[in-house]
Amino acid sequence: MTLTLGTMATIFGTAQLDAAGNPTLSGSAGIVALLAANLYVFCFGFSWGPVVWVLLGEMFNNKIQGAALSVAAAMQWIANFVISTTFPPILQYFGLGSAYGLYTTAAAISLFFVLFFIKETKGIELEDM
């Protein structure tokens, strides 16, 4: 996801702008951006999209699972709301390349967060977590 977002940030950040301020992609840049966008959706669909819900179901013991899952689901919705409402102002004031650059940074941070802070749950009883 980081690579595909970075590709789109680079393409849109270096694109020429038309008279209305919209990026124009010449040559193969449009095809590469389209492929990167679709590859991002594919990568999200088999990683963060479904895996976060599996992880949430496995990381809380039975005593707090109901409350913890409701708080976690609420945070997911809030995060989605923040991203969808901040994208238009970022696009307007900083441009499409900067917006994708910000999301590229967030994806890279999430990779390191998972590698260093999320513990493996395989073989561990639910009550031992």
Steps between C-alpha positions, in 0.01 A plus 500: 500500500788735578654440158179555309414816695856624451470436128181705483654777714796521262289494184248758620764711673697538176203526262444811294192702592243624249342847509248388763775362725426135430790260442547374146680171461684451176649189351488191718456697824121463485520124455756466781281711732196289413689177561641633828154604621350161418796316649456705819135393525604138443776517764271666752234237429722214610687676780373786716142479375402160643797422725432781745160349580650154553770648723246693707301182558809320628675758713249563780410251771136405558455735799551815294446375145155654444594846627845493340364399159240776511765761583731363229219502241412857596864603454501335155197706399652818642826437312306445176306820563820698564663373181194566284444850639862613493574383146315787322678780694840331458429465129390863470785661693793264446419296189443139414866403527521629857178321598634170371836578660329537838320168455826339387663611824209362703524165320875481564449583869233231525743242360757576768230515768384149412853362479607633839187531715241242391562164665437166332184333636551157346496224763405736787177441687252789485500539880882526503510812286 
